Amino acid sequence: MSAFSEAALEKKLSELSNSQQSVQTLSLWLIHHRKHSKTIVTVWYNELKKAKVSRKLTFLYLANDVIQNSKRKGPEFTDDFAPVIVDAFKHVSR
C-alpha cells in the first residue's frame, strides 16, 4: 500500500468512481491508514464540499464503507466522522 499523505488522499479522492470496487479499494486504503483518521476525515469533508454534484453521493458511500468496515479495528473513524457526517448529508441533499 502506498504511503499516506494529504496529497495522496486528495489524488485518490479525485480518482474515486461510483463503482463498488473503487469505493471498497479506497476504503481499505483509508482503514489501513487509520492512525491518520482525523486528517482523512478533514480532507474527505473538504473534498466533498468541492466535488461536482454528480460525485457527492460517492463520497457518502465511501464514508459509509469506512465506518462500517473499520469498527472491528477500532473506533477512530466512527469518532472522527461523527462531528461532520450530519453536515455532510445536509450539504449533499442541497
Backbone hydrogen bonds, N-H to C=O, Kabsch-Sander energy under -0.5 kcal/mol:
donor,donor_aa,acceptor,acceptor_aa,energy
9,L,5,S,-2.4
10,E,6,E,-2.8
11,K,7,A,-2.3
12,K,8,A,-2.4
13,L,9,L,-2.8
14,S,10,E,-2.0
15,E,11,K,-1.4
16,L,12,K,-0.6
16,L,13,L,-0.6
23,V,19,S,-2.2
24,Q,20,Q,-2.7
25,T,21,Q,-2.6
26,L,22,S,-2.2
27,S,23,V,-2.4
28,L,24,Q,-2.4
29,W,25,T,-1.8
30,L,26,L,-2.6
31,I,27,S,-2.7
32,H,28,L,-2.3
33,H,29,W,-1.4
34,R,31,I,-1.6
36,H,33,H,-2.3
37,S,34,R,-1.9
40,I,36,H,-2.7
41,V,37,S,-2.7
42,T,38,K,-2.1
43,V,39,T,-2.8
44,W,40,I,-2.9
45,Y,41,V,-2.6
46,N,42,T,-2.3
47,E,43,V,-2.7
48,L,44,W,-2.4
49,K,45,Y,-2.0
50,K,46,N,-1.2
51,A,47,E,-1.4
55,R,52,K,-2.1
56,K,52,K,-0.9
56,K,53,V,-0.8
57,L,53,V,-0.5
59,F,55,R,-1.2
60,L,56,K,-1.3
61,Y,57,L,-2.2
62,L,58,T,-2.3
63,A,59,F,-2.3
64,N,60,L,-2.6
65,D,61,Y,-2.5
66,V,62,L,-2.7
67,I,63,A,-2.8
68,Q,64,N,-2.8
69,N,65,D,-2.5
70,S,66,V,-1.5
71,K,67,I,-0.7
73,K,70,S,-1.1
74,G,70,S,-1.4
79,D,75,P,-2.8
80,D,76,E,-2.5
81,F,77,F,-2.8
82,A,78,T,-1.3
84,V,81,F,-1.3
85,I,81,F,-2.2
86,V,82,A,-0.5
88,A,84,V,-2.4
89,F,85,I,-2.3
90,K,86,V,-2.4
91,H,87,D,-2.6
92,V,88,A,-2.4
93,S,89,F,-2.2
94,R,90,K,-0.8
94,R,91,H,-0.8
